[in-house]
């Protein structure tokens, strides 16, 4: 089934200058880039994005980190896209990630793991709508 999902190259990935390498991994896996932008996240966006973390003690530092530099927001499309992106990124903790995954190769720890990825079709739909207008998305058959 063709799906869309979101990936954010987080501030640590932006600062390490691995944006091109991360995007290349998705493209080499056969996924299509259908949305791409450099954006500064706001507190309003993060309050919605991370609503499930709002009451946790790490929420303020998470928001500060995510607003420290622009992030690269990507919408990918392809068959079983959400699972493929999960496999390419690896688990949240780079220590637990397999060699060859984005988080193992570029990440340092859970907060500095280079990428955010949507964890479900529901989350992908919500996250796409927070960052992209319909006019900013393209079909992969172009």
N, C-alpha and C positions, 0 to 999 in steps of 0.2 A: 504494500500500500504506500502511495506517495504521501509523504508528510513534510511539514515545515517545522523547523525548530530554531531556537535562538542560541547563539554563543556570544558571550562578551569576552573580549580579551581585556582582562582586568589591568589596573594600573601597574602591577608588578610586571606583567607581560609587555605592556607598552614601554615601560622604562628599560626593560632588558632588550628592546628592539628585536623581538621575535615574532612580530605581527605577521610578516610575510611567510615565515616558516610554519606558523600555525595554520594560516589560510591554505597554504600549499598542501598540508596533510589532509584537509577536508576535500580539496579538489582532487587530489590523487586517489582518494577513496571513492570517487565517483559522485560526490555530492555537488549540487549546483548552488552557486552563490546567487541569491535572488534579492538580497538587501544588504547594504553595507554603508556604515557611516561612522564618523568620529564624533563622539558626543560627550558632553560633561553631564554626568548624572546629578540630579538635584535631590534635596531631602524629600521633597514631595514624591518623586518617582520611587526613591528607596523605601519610603514608608509603605507604599503599596507593594513594591517588589518583594520586600523582606517582611511583610506583615506578620508572618509566622514566627519571626525572630524578635519582634518589637519589644517583648517583655524580658528578653534575655540580657544578661549583664554585658555581653560582648556587642550588642547592637550599636551603641554609639561609636565604638572603634571600627566596626565593620563599615558603617556609613562614612566615617572620616576617610578610611582607606579607599573606598569606592569613589569618593569625590576628590581624591588627591591629584588626579590627572584625568585627562579624557580617557574614555574607554572606546574600544572598537566594537561596535554592535554589528552583528552578522546574522542574517537569516539564511539558513541553508534549506535545501529541498532535495528530496530523493526518496527512493524506496527504503522503508524502515529507517528513516533518517535519525529519529530520536535514539534508537539503539546503536546505530553506527557511530553517532557522535559520542554517546556514552563510552563505547569501546575505544574510540580514538583518544578520548580525554583521560580515561581511567578514573578510579575512585577519587573522592574529594581530597583525601590525605595522600600526598605524593609518596610518602613512605610505603603505603600499601599498594601503590600503583605498579603495574608491570612495566618492565623496560620497554621502551619504544612508544609509550603513551605520552601525550603532551604534558600531563602533570608530573610524571616521573622524570621526563627529560628536562623540563624547564622550571618546575615548581620547587618550593623550599619547604613549606608547611601548609596546613589547612587554609590559613588566611591568605597565603601567598602561593596559590596554586595555578596562577596564570589565566585560567579560564573559568567562566561560569557557563553552565549549559542547562537548558530546560530539562526537567526531570520527568515530564509527562506531556501528552498532547494538550491537556488543559493548561498547564503552566506555559507551554509554548504560545498558545493562543493569547493568553493574558499578557505575556511579556512582549510579544510582537506588537500588540495594540498599544502598549505603553510607550514604545520607542519609534514605531514606524506608522506613517499614514499609508492607506492603500495605494496611493500614487507613488510611493517610494519602493514598492515591491514589484518584482518582475517575474514572469513565468520562466521556467528553466528550458522551455522549448524554443526560446528566441535564438 
